[in-house]
Amino acid sequence: RLNGLGLNGTLPDFSGLTALEI
């Protein structure tokens, strides 16, 4: 991920995690 973006570059999250990554 980059700058709080998920691996797919979607759903930016301040924690650097997205629903897809959890």
PDB file of N, H, CA, C and O in Angstrom:
ATOM      1  N   ARG A   1       0.844  -1.196   0.000  1.00  0.00           N
ATOM      2  CA  ARG A   1       0.000   0.000   0.000  1.00  0.00           C
ATOM      3  C   ARG A   1       0.881   1.248   0.000  1.00  0.00           C
ATOM      4  O   ARG A   1       2.047   1.197   0.393  1.00  0.00           O
ATOM      5  N   LEU A   2       0.322   2.344  -0.436  1.00  0.00           N
ATOM      6  H   LEU A   2      -0.625   2.386  -0.755  1.00  0.00           H
ATOM      7  CA  LEU A   2       1.080   3.593  -0.444  1.00  0.00           C
ATOM      8  C   LEU A   2       0.261   4.711   0.169  1.00  0.00           C
ATOM      9  O   LEU A   2      -0.894   4.921  -0.201  1.00  0.00           O
ATOM     10  N   ASN A   3       0.862   5.430   1.112  1.00  0.00           N
ATOM     11  H   ASN A   3       1.801   5.260   1.413  1.00  0.00           H
ATOM     12  CA  ASN A   3       0.207   6.605   1.694  1.00  0.00           C
ATOM     13  C   ASN A   3      -1.226   6.323   2.113  1.00  0.00           C
ATOM     14  O   ASN A   3      -2.129   7.105   1.812  1.00  0.00           O
ATOM     15  N   GLY A   4      -1.439   5.215   2.802  1.00  0.00           N
ATOM     16  H   GLY A   4      -0.706   4.580   3.046  1.00  0.00           H
ATOM     17  CA  GLY A   4      -2.771   4.906   3.313  1.00  0.00           C
ATOM     18  C   GLY A   4      -3.701   4.357   2.248  1.00  0.00           C
ATOM     19  O   GLY A   4      -4.912   4.281   2.456  1.00  0.00           O
ATOM     20  N   LEU A   5      -3.137   3.971   1.096  1.00  0.00           N
ATOM     21  H   LEU A   5      -2.153   4.033   0.927  1.00  0.00           H
ATOM     22  CA  LEU A   5      -3.984   3.381   0.058  1.00  0.00           C
ATOM     23  C   LEU A   5      -3.898   1.868   0.138  1.00  0.00           C
ATOM     24  O   LEU A   5      -2.857   1.307   0.480  1.00  0.00           O
ATOM     25  N   GLY A   6      -4.989   1.228  -0.177  1.00  0.00           N
ATOM     26  H   GLY A   6      -5.835   1.684  -0.454  1.00  0.00           H
ATOM     27  CA  GLY A   6      -5.007  -0.232  -0.167  1.00  0.00           C
ATOM     28  C   GLY A   6      -4.188  -0.789  -1.322  1.00  0.00           C
ATOM     29  O   GLY A   6      -3.742  -0.038  -2.190  1.00  0.00           O
ATOM     30  N   LEU A   7      -3.991  -2.084  -1.336  1.00  0.00           N
ATOM     31  H   LEU A   7      -4.353  -2.694  -0.631  1.00  0.00           H
ATOM     32  CA  LEU A   7      -3.210  -2.721  -2.386  1.00  0.00           C
ATOM     33  C   LEU A   7      -3.828  -2.470  -3.754  1.00  0.00           C
ATOM     34  O   LEU A   7      -3.123  -2.431  -4.763  1.00  0.00           O
ATOM     35  N   ASN A   8      -5.145  -2.301  -3.786  1.00  0.00           N
ATOM     36  H   ASN A   8      -5.717  -2.333  -2.967  1.00  0.00           H
ATOM     37  CA  ASN A   8      -5.832  -2.049  -5.050  1.00  0.00           C
ATOM     38  C   ASN A   8      -5.919  -0.559  -5.340  1.00  0.00           C
ATOM     39  O   ASN A   8      -6.469  -0.150  -6.362  1.00  0.00           O
ATOM     40  N   GLY A   9      -5.373   0.251  -4.436  1.00  0.00           N
ATOM     41  H   GLY A   9      -4.926  -0.082  -3.606  1.00  0.00           H
ATOM     42  CA  GLY A   9      -5.409   1.697  -4.631  1.00  0.00           C
ATOM     43  C   GLY A   9      -6.784   2.280  -4.412  1.00  0.00           C
ATOM     44  O   GLY A   9      -7.090   3.365  -4.906  1.00  0.00           O
ATOM     45  N   THR A  10      -7.624   1.562  -3.667  1.00  0.00           N
ATOM     46  H   THR A  10      -7.376   0.680  -3.266  1.00  0.00           H
ATOM     47  CA  THR A  10      -8.982   2.034  -3.431  1.00  0.00           C
ATOM     48  C   THR A  10      -9.241   2.171  -1.940  1.00  0.00           C
ATOM     49  O   THR A  10      -8.468   1.678  -1.119  1.00  0.00           O
ATOM     50  N   LEU A  11     -10.316   2.831  -1.600  1.00  0.00           N
ATOM     51  H   LEU A  11     -10.944   3.231  -2.267  1.00  0.00           H
ATOM     52  CA  LEU A  11     -10.727   2.996  -0.210  1.00  0.00           C
ATOM     53  C   LEU A  11      -9.578   3.467   0.673  1.00  0.00           C
ATOM     54  O   LEU A  11      -9.182   2.743   1.586  1.00  0.00           O
ATOM     55  N   PRO A  12      -9.025   4.668   0.428  1.00  0.00           N
ATOM     56  CA  PRO A  12      -7.927   5.163   1.250  1.00  0.00           C
ATOM     57  C   PRO A  12      -8.326   5.252   2.717  1.00  0.00           C
ATOM     58  O   PRO A  12      -9.432   5.677   3.049  1.00  0.00           O
ATOM     59  N   ASP A  13      -7.423   4.850   3.573  1.00  0.00           N
ATOM     60  H   ASP A  13      -6.525   4.505   3.303  1.00  0.00           H
ATOM     61  CA  ASP A  13      -7.708   4.843   5.005  1.00  0.00           C
ATOM     62  C   ASP A  13      -6.494   5.407   5.739  1.00  0.00           C
ATOM     63  O   ASP A  13      -5.356   5.084   5.397  1.00  0.00           O
ATOM     64  N   PHE A  14      -6.733   6.254   6.753  1.00  0.00           N
ATOM     65  H   PHE A  14      -7.658   6.516   7.030  1.00  0.00           H
ATOM     66  CA  PHE A  14      -5.636   6.901   7.459  1.00  0.00           C
ATOM     67  C   PHE A  14      -4.743   5.887   8.169  1.00  0.00           C
ATOM     68  O   PHE A  14      -3.577   6.169   8.447  1.00  0.00           O
ATOM     69  N   SER A  15      -5.289   4.710   8.460  1.00  0.00           N
ATOM     70  H   SER A  15      -6.236   4.481   8.235  1.00  0.00           H
ATOM     71  CA  SER A  15      -4.505   3.688   9.149  1.00  0.00           C
ATOM     72  C   SER A  15      -3.696   2.874   8.144  1.00  0.00           C
ATOM     73  O   SER A  15      -2.918   2.001   8.529  1.00  0.00           O
ATOM     74  N   GLY A  16      -3.880   3.160   6.856  1.00  0.00           N
ATOM     75  H   GLY A  16      -4.513   3.869   6.543  1.00  0.00           H
ATOM     76  CA  GLY A  16      -3.142   2.435   5.830  1.00  0.00           C
ATOM     77  C   GLY A  16      -3.733   1.067   5.559  1.00  0.00           C
ATOM     78  O   GLY A  16      -3.104   0.231   4.910  1.00  0.00           O
ATOM     79  N   LEU A  17      -4.954   0.835   6.060  1.00  0.00           N
ATOM     80  H   LEU A  17      -5.464   1.514   6.587  1.00  0.00           H
ATOM     81  CA  LEU A  17      -5.598  -0.453   5.840  1.00  0.00           C
ATOM     82  C   LEU A  17      -6.927  -0.261   5.138  1.00  0.00           C
ATOM     83  O   LEU A  17      -7.597   0.755   5.326  1.00  0.00           O
ATOM     84  N   THR A  18      -7.305  -1.231   4.334  1.00  0.00           N
ATOM     85  H   THR A  18      -6.761  -2.056   4.182  1.00  0.00           H
ATOM     86  CA  THR A  18      -8.620  -1.201   3.703  1.00  0.00           C
ATOM     87  C   THR A  18      -9.348  -2.490   4.032  1.00  0.00           C
ATOM     88  O   THR A  18      -8.744  -3.442   4.527  1.00  0.00           O
ATOM     89  N   ALA A  19     -10.621  -2.520   3.763  1.00  0.00           N
ATOM     90  H   ALA A  19     -11.111  -1.747   3.362  1.00  0.00           H
ATOM     91  CA  ALA A  19     -11.422  -3.710   4.048  1.00  0.00           C
ATOM     92  C   ALA A  19     -10.848  -4.913   3.298  1.00  0.00           C
ATOM     93  O   ALA A  19     -10.957  -6.050   3.758  1.00  0.00           O
ATOM     94  N   LEU A  20     -10.232  -4.652   2.131  1.00  0.00           N
ATOM     95  H   LEU A  20     -10.143  -3.729   1.757  1.00  0.00           H
ATOM     96  CA  LEU A  20      -9.686  -5.745   1.335  1.00  0.00           C
ATOM     97  C   LEU A  20      -8.417  -6.305   1.963  1.00  0.00           C
ATOM     98  O   LEU A  20      -8.063  -7.465   1.750  1.00  0.00           O
ATOM     99  N   GLU A  21      -7.743  -5.470   2.737  1.00  0.00           N
ATOM    100  H   GLU A  21      -8.031  -4.528   2.910  1.00  0.00           H
ATOM    101  CA  GLU A  21      -6.492  -5.916   3.337  1.00  0.00           C
ATOM    102  C   GLU A  21      -6.714  -6.602   4.668  1.00  0.00           C
ATOM    103  O   GLU A  21      -5.867  -7.376   5.115  1.00  0.00           O
ATOM    104  N   ILE A  22      -7.848  -6.329   5.313  1.00  0.00           N
ATOM    105  H   ILE A  22      -8.536  -5.700   4.950  1.00  0.00           H
ATOM    106  CA  ILE A  22      -8.126  -6.904   6.628  1.00  0.00           C
ATOM    107  C   ILE A  22      -8.604  -8.360   6.486  1.00  0.00           C
ATOM    108  O   ILE A  22      -8.889  -9.016   7.487  1.00  0.00           O
TER     109      ILE A  22
END
